[in-house]
Amino acid sequence: MEERKQTESVSLRLDSKTWNKIKLFAKKQKVSPNALVGQILDCHIEWEVNSVAAGWIVMPKPFLVELFKLIDKGKIEKTISDLSTHMAKDMNLYMRGKHDLESWLSILRARAQRSGFNLTEYDDERVHEIVMQHDMGENWSRYFKIFYQNVFDDLGVGTEFDYTDNTLVIKINKNSEFAWHK
């Protein structure tokens, strides 16, 4: 059974237009305005506060899809292989204050959410599986695979990868030499 979060009652002043938008969006999402405000604040703290300073940028998805179609697969592999380990470690340290599996998974989840990627996770006794649907093409899948594979290798985490043109599958071996705290 999931543990309940400890909460506090707070009072905020919001612009009436903003509050009305929140209530409307909450109704569409079938959650309370209070729950939606909590989600918004969690997302802001988990991503918005430090993501730009850590090196993330916002770009139009159609542009990136077309750009990645133009780039040779070998260049993608070499470039991300050269950059991934240090880039991810810097981002992890800046955004989460540490470089470990849980911190990296937290960033992976937050990035998927902020990018509009569908992310599903499955668990059994030996494997934690992450399925990310990005709909950005084969070269993007290849980029993700190499990027994440290098990061998990750097963290000492045993993984297996599979991908299609629009989906990446990461299988994390729970029996690797790391502490798994899901």
N, C-alpha and C positions, 0 to 999 in steps of 0.2 A: 504494500500500500504506500502511496506517495505521501511524503512528509509535507505538512502544511507550512507555508512560509509565515514567518512572524511579520505582522503588519503594524502600522501606526496610523492613527487617524490624523490627517492634516487638512488644512484649509488653504485653498489657492484662489487668487483673483485672476480671472480670465476675461478677455474681451468677449462680449456677448456674441459676436459673430463667430468667433473661434469655438465657444462653448456650444453654439447651435450646430456647427459643423461636426463637432465631436459627437453630439447626441445623435445626429442623423447617421453618421458613419457607424456608430455603435449599433444602432438599430439594424442597419443593413448587415452587419457582421454577427448579429444576434448575441451580442455581449452587452454588459452594462457599460454606461459611460465611465464609471469608476475603473472597471477592468480595462477598458480601452486606454484610458489615461495611463494606467500602470504599464501596459504594453508599450505605449509610446515612450514613456520615460525609460523603461528597460532598454529598448532599442537605441535610444539616444546615448545612454551611458555605455552600452556594450559596443557601439559602433561609431556613432557620429562624433563623439567627443575627441577621439584620437585617430580615426582612420586616415584623414587627409594628412596629418602630420607624420603618420607612419608610412605614407607612400601610396595610398589608394586614391584613385581618381574616378570621376564619373564620366562615362563616355556613352554616346548613343550605340545601342546594341547593333543596329544594321550596319553601321560603319565598321565595327570590330569584326563582324561576320565576314564582310567583304574583304577587309584587310587581311584577315587570316586565310582567306581563300587564295590570295595572291602570293603569300609567303611560302617558300619551299619548305617541305617537311624537315629536311636536314637542318635548315637555318633555325627553325623553331626549336628543334631538339637541342642544338648546340647553345643557342642563346639562353633558353630557360635552364639548361643544365649548368651553365656558367653562373647564373644569377640566383637560382632558387634557394640554395641552402642559406646563404648570408642574408638574402632579401627576407625570407620567411622568419629567420631568427631575429632580425632587426624589428620586423613588424610585431612579432610575438612579444618581444621584450618591451617594446614601446606601448603596445596596446593592453597587455595583460601583466606586465611586470615579471614574467618568467617565460622560459622556453621549455615546455614539457607537453606531453600528449594532450592533457585536458585543455590547456590553454590554446593549443593549435586547433583542436576540434571545436572549441568555442568560436574561434575566428572563422573557421571553415563554415560553420552553421550560420553565423551572423552575415558573412559575405554572401552566402547562397540566398539568404532572406533578402538582403539589400539589393541583390542583383535580379531578383525575381526568378531564381532557379528553384525548381521543385526538389526537395531533399527528403528522402525517407530513410529511416534507420531500422535495421533488424538485428536482433540479438539471439544467440544461442550460447551454449556452454563454452564453445571454443572460438567463435568468430563474432565480431561486431561488423555488420555490413552497412555501408553508406551508399545509397544510390542517388546520384545527382543528375537531374535532367536539366540541361542548359539550352538545348535547341540552337546551338551555334556552329555546328558542323564538325567534321572529322579533325581538322587541324586544332580546333579549340579543345576537343577531347584529348588529343595527343599532348597539347600544352599542359592541360590539367594533370594528366597521368604523370608526365615527367616531373612537373613541379611538385605535386603531392608525394610522389615516390621518393624524390630526393629529400623532402622534409621529413617524412617518416623514417627513412634510412638514417638521417642525421640524429633523429630522436631515439634510434635503436629499436624501432617498432617493426615487427614482421608484418608485411602486407602483401596482398595480391591485388592486381588491378585487371579490369576488363573495361572495354568501352565500345560504344557504337558511335555513329556520327553525332548523336545528340545526347548521349548519356555516359556518365562515368560511374563505375562501380569500384568501390574500395572495400576490400575485406581485410580487417585488422585481426591478426591472430592474438587472441587473449592469452595464449601460453608463451608469448614473447617475454623477454626479460625486462618487463616494465610493470609498474603498478597500475592496474586498471581500476579506475574509480568512476564508474558511470552512475 
